[in-house]
Amino acid sequence: MTALHEPAAAGRTGLFDLPNELLIHVLTSFSTRLLLPLAAVSRRFHDLVLRIIHGRLLVAASLKDHKLILECFHPSTKFTEPYLFCDYLGTPGLSSDTEGQGSFYDAADELGRLGKLGLLYSRFRPARPDAERKIVRPHPAGDVPGHPSSTSTSTVFPNRPPSRSSSETELVNHNLNLDADELFTQRCAVINLVKIGPRRGVFLSCVNVVDAVTRIWRDWLKERARASEVNDLFSKFSVDEKEGTAGRGIGETRVGTDDDSAARLVWIGKGQNVALRVRVREREWRRNAPLLLHRDEYPAVSYSMEYEELLVRTTSLLLAVEQSLIEQSNTSGKAMIFASFATRNAE
C-alpha cells in the first residue's frame, strides 16, 4: 500500500498519475461490496467511489428495468392474497447530479458523504392488483350519455361522480380483525425485486429483499385510528376556514393529529431497511346482541390499514439490483417444465 503513495520515478507512471476518467473506468468494473473498502485508500479514491456509488443509486432507485413486488398477508391467507406491484415515487435528498451533490449532503462534511448514502430511503406506492382495477371499455355505439366512458354530460345519471384522475389513485388497504382478548395481529411481509419477462407473470430473475413477520399491536392500532380521526376533522375545518364558513382560530393548532409520519411507520425485518407508512381507520361493525365485558377484557375490533408508501433503504435496492444482474448473467437458458400431457393409449 505504501507504493501507491510514493512518487513515481523518472520515466515511470504510477497509479495516482492516471486521470480520473481512467480510474473511474477501472473502478466501475468492481461490485459495490468490493468498491466500498477502496474508499479508505485516499481522499481521491473516496471522491471517485462516492461518484460511482451515487450514480449507481440513481439507477437502482428508479428501477428502470426491474419492479418491486410487495406481498403483505395474514398467515392464514398466504396462498390467496395477491402480490402488489410498487410504483416508484422518488428518493428524497438524492439529486440527479452524479457528482455527489444534493440536499442530503448539506449537513455532512466532505469525508462523511459516503456514509450518508446509507441513510437514504426510496419511496414506492403499492398499486392495486389488476383484478381490482376498474377498466372502462368504450360503448360500441360511440359516445352514449350515461355510459361510464362518455365524455359528455350525463343525462341518465346526472349525479354520477366524476372519474378519478391518475394522481388520485386509491390506496391499497387490508382489514385487520382482532378477536376478544387478542393483543396483537400478525402480518407476513415479503418484498422481492423481479425482472419482468416477455409474458405476463413471467419473471427473468427474482431477488428477495426482505421476508419477515411483523406484530401489529392493538394499542398501536387504536392510537393510530384516533389520530386519523383527529387529522380528518382538522382537514375538514381547515377547508371550511379557507372557504369562510368556519370561525377564526380553527386549525391554528394541531394537537393530537397524525402529523408525525415516523409514528405511522411499520418496520419490517431487522436493521430498519424496509418500512410501510400506513394510515389506520377503525371499521364500524354491528353488535347483534349487547356485550357484557369485564373492565379488564378487550372487545373484538376491526381496523382498515391503508398502505400510503413503502420505504426501502436505497443501498439495499442497489445490492438487490446487482444480485439480479448476476443471476441473469449466470442463467444457462434451460428450463424444467412440470406438466401433465395427454397420451394415446397403446393398442
Phi, psi and omega in degrees: 000330180292332181293338180291328185265353179284142179296142182290142178289167182297129179082003179241150181245124178269178182295321183279357173275350180285148178290160181298324181299321180286322177295320178296321179298325180283316183289337180295335180286347179277148173286168183296321179296325178277341183278328184299317179298336181288346180292341180273001181292311182198172178295324180292317177295325178299315180293323179291318178295321178299318180294320181291314182292324177300315178295324178292323178296323179298318181288318183290324183293322182286338179051057182294321183254003182231173180217143180262131182243131179247130172239113180231116189207161171283147181306332181281345181246033184296322186263001181242338182282127181284155176277160185239128170282145183245131179268136182284131180253330180146172177234099182301134178092346181257110183279168179279359179274126182280006180274006179083026179255156180156166181296339181289336183267359187296322184270008183243148176282181187295322182274353180258004183288326181294321178290332179291338179296333179288351180261003180280142176234134176266141185255134178227158177236118177297134180257151180294149176299156182299331181292336181264353179278129183277119180256118180264115180267145180293149179287140182299332182275002180103214183278092181263121179301136181098339177283144181303334180273001183289139177263348179271173180290132184285129175259341178276318179236082184292339182261016180294126182293150179294153180290153180286144175278171181294333181279347182254048180291142180285136182283151175285135179223148177234147178268135178245118182247129178239123176286173179299138178070011173271124182272340182205165172235162184245146176226126174270131181235125178231125180238125181235146173256119187238155172255116185293133180271186183288337181241161182294131179083004179253126180244132180282334177206157181213118180239126180282130177265316178205148177212103187209166177245130184241137175267133177244115189275151181298316182296322179293319178297318179296318179294317180291324178294321178293321178294324178294322178296317179294322180294319177295322178294320178295318180298321179295314179292328179294320177294318179296326180293321178294328180276355178086015181259357180241158182286166179288154179091344179283130179092000180287325177245153184225058184282132177081008181274178186263045181288325185286104181290335179293331179288343180264010180272133173249106183283139183243124178078195183258158175083000181053049177266334183224139178210153175247127173266117189238166172230126187253136176225139179280136180268142177275139179215153185270141172254109183292337180221150178297139182255131176252111183242146173285156184295339178267000181264154179253136177279165175287133182227164179218136181231155173248124182247117180265137180266103180281313183212153171245121181255127179230131178300129188297325178295327176294323176296319180298315179295325178291322178295318178296321178294325178294320178294324177294319179296321180291326180283336181268000182290144181265354181081005179257152181220152177248127185247127175253116182200166177249129182244136179283128180239150180278136181295134179289133181279000000 
